[in-house]
Amino acid sequence: MQGVKPSSYACDPTTLFAIQLQLSPLGTKLFTPVTAIAVIPARLGSTRLTRKALRDLAGLPMIGHVYLGVSASRLLDGVIIATDSEEIMDVCQKNGWHARMTSSQHRSGTERVHEISNSAAADVYLNVQGDEPLTRPEHIASLLQVMEDPAVQIGTLKTLAAPLDIPNPNAVKVVTDAAGRALYFSRAMIPHDRDGTGPAHYKHLGFYAYRKPALDRFVSLPESPLEKSERLEQLRFLENGIPIHVGETPYDTVGVDTEEDLQRVATLIARR
């Protein structure tokens, strides 16, 4: 599959990660396992690609590919599709996918995750965007590894950007500091290569992890200027001085925003 590297693990990577979480590299510190619930926000009102959550991909609605990809992880205590659409709910019920109705007033997926967090207790809440049909267990493992440090309130993932994604405004880019914290997310090509030095460009993937205080803080804040400009909700955290820690994965995905993205994903799925 284009943009996806084969696993080099000798065993199931999520099983290996679960073992690694129990011991520190020096064997001096035990990690206390966290309860983690993945929430998949899904709505039909997408402006760039209508009804995309239910668009067919290889005989399955796109939201189904996301749900099954997340559910394949052995590290989660639950997976919930959070929607405001009766039609999506009906599809989920017919397929046996766990889903809950949420408010139609939410303006972002993070707000929908926050609603779920008010009724489902967990240490960490994952937000897997409903337009990430190439989600796989390795993404979940990498994201939870970012959250291993209890001081980390928000985590997300990046991967080396493919050449076609670097100038693509639908592929969000991220730059980080030396400690792995996000400096900025943009639809523009960042960093700008003024002198032709060939810097690495990283694509941001649609996976987040939050602790409950971070979710509570997010919904208490107004939509921020950069968030409005870029149409990227994570910038609300950065503009208010709330750090986002970024883990790296070799497993690329294609967030579906356009008909071209949909066809690209369909081709990748057909090659599996």
Salt bridges, closest charged atoms under 4 A:
ASP12 OD2 - ARG74 NH2 3.84
ASP84 OD2 - ARG112 NH2 3.61
GLU87 OE2 - ARG51 NH2 2.52
ASP90 OD2 - LYS94 NZ 3.17
GLU111 OE1 - HIS106 ND1 3.79
GLU111 OE2 - ARG107 NH2 3.29
GLU115 OE1 - HIS106 NE2 2.55
ASP131 OD2 - LYS52 NZ 2.81
GLU138 OE1 - ARG136 NE 2.90
ASP165 OD2 - LYS203 NZ 3.12
ASP165 OD1 - ARG264 NH1 3.45
ASP177 OD2 - ARG181 NE 2.88
ASP195 OD1 - ARG194 NE 3.08
ASP216 OD1 - HIS114 NE2 2.85
ASP216 OD1 - LYS212 NZ 2.61
GLU223 OE2 - ARG231 NH1 2.84
GLU227 OE1 - ARG236 NE 2.85
ASP252 OD1 - LYS203 NZ 2.79
ASP257 OD1 - ARG48 NH2 3.20
ASP257 OD1 - LYS52 NZ 3.25
GLU259 OE2 - ARG55 NH2 2.79
